[in-house]
Every structure is written in structure tokens, then in C-alpha cells.
Amino acid sequence: MLNSSSVISVEEARKLQQNWIDTRAAAIEKEMGMEDGREFLFSLDELQKFLEYVKENSKSENPGIRIYLAAYNAKDKKGATVFLAPTKDTSLHSENDYTLQPLNRAMQGMPPRNY
């Protein structure tokens, strides 16, 4: 069951995303010369399979998932992305579990959709 203290309201989510847009989007667009991605989509099935992969293959009793912002720098693929990296536990200073592979290849909305 989901911990109710972990979820936020739709209104808070909208405010958080608007804060990101107001404080970062223009600078990124100016530097890149184009609007960049800021929302990424994984299917529920893909996420579930990834979580099962981490649970089944982690040597930890309480692994976590860290989400990294990243960027492609290739001629054929530019822009932002994210990847999900397994961790050894869920403490703030947990080490990444480099024995397991990260998840990438999310779908990216272009132009980005606001929440």
C-alpha cells in the first residue's frame, strides 16, 4: 500500500512543475537554442518489470531507485532524458547498485506537456 505521506496533490504537482519552468526552462532553451524535454513517460508494464528485475536481482533487502536527469549529445538524438538507477538501499546517501542495469528509453513529449 502506498504511504499517503509520499503523494502530493495535483495542485502541488502543478506548482512544483511551474517552479521548474519559471526558474530553469528559459535558461536551458537559451543555451540549447531549442525547447528541451521536461516530461518523460514509461509504461506501467515497463516500470513494473524494471522494479521486479531490481527486486529479484538485488543483493539488498531494501533496494531503492534513484532518478537521474540526463542528456543525449549525439547528432541524431539530442535533448533531455532520465534514467532510473537501482540503489543498494533507500537511505539518502545510499550507493548505486552498479551490478544492476539502469532503465532508460522513456518516451519524451515534444513539445513538452505541462502538468
N, C-alpha and C positions, 0 to 999 in steps of 0.2 A: 504494500500500500504506500502511496505517495505521501511524504511528510508535508502537511499543509503549510509549514513554515518555509518550504522550499519554493512554493509557487507565488507568483505575483499577479496582480490584477491586469486586465487588458489596458486600463488607463496608465498604470505604472510602466508597462511594457512600451506603450506609445511614447511616454515621456522620456524613457531611457533611450529609445531609438532616436527621438528628435534631438536629444542632447548630443548624441554621436554625430548626427547630421550637422547640427549647428556648430560643433567645435572641431570637426575633422574633415567632413566631406569636401568643402570648398578647397582646403589646402591640398588634399590628395588630388582633386580634379585639376587644380592649377599645376601641380608638379608633373602629373602624368599627361596632361593635355587631353584628358577624356574622363568621363564619369566612370567610377570603378564600382565593382560589386560590393554589396554590403549585406546581402542576404543569400543564404545557401540552403539547398533542400536535399535531404536524404530521405529515401522511402523508409517507412516504418519497418518494413521487412528487412531492408539492408541494415538498419540500426540494430534491430533485434538479433540478426545473425552476427553482427560485429560484437555485440555485448555477450552473446553466447560463446563466441570464439575466445574472448578475453577471459570469461569465467572458466571455461574448460581448459585453457592453456596457461593461465597464470599460476605461478607457484605461491602466490599470496592468497591469504584467506579473505582479504578485503581490498581487492584491486579497485582502482578508480579510472576515470577517463579525463584527460586534460585536453582542452580545445585550443588549438593554436591558429592564429591568423597567419596567413602566408601569401606569397605572390609568385605567380609564374613570371619567368623572364625569358621566354622563348619567342622567336619570330612568329611562330604560328599560334601561340597561345599566350596571351597577356592578361594581366588583371589579378584580382584578389582570389583567394581560395581559403579554405580552412581544412585542417586535418585533425582527427581525433587520435590521441596517443594514449595507450594504456599506461597506468602508473602502478607502482608496487603497493600503494595503499591510498587512503583518502585524506591523509594529513596535508596541510598547506605546503609543507616542504617535502612532500613525497617525491621520490625519484621516479623518472620514467622507466618503464619496463622495456628495455631495448631488445629483449628476447622475443617480443611480440610486434607484429607489424601495425602501423597506423592505418586509419581509414581515411581515404580522400575520394576524389572524383564526385563531389557533390554537384548537383545542378545549380547553376547560378542564374538569377534573374537579371536580364539586361534589357532595358534599363531596370535598375533595382526597384523593387516594390517597397513602399513604406509600410510599416506595420499598422 
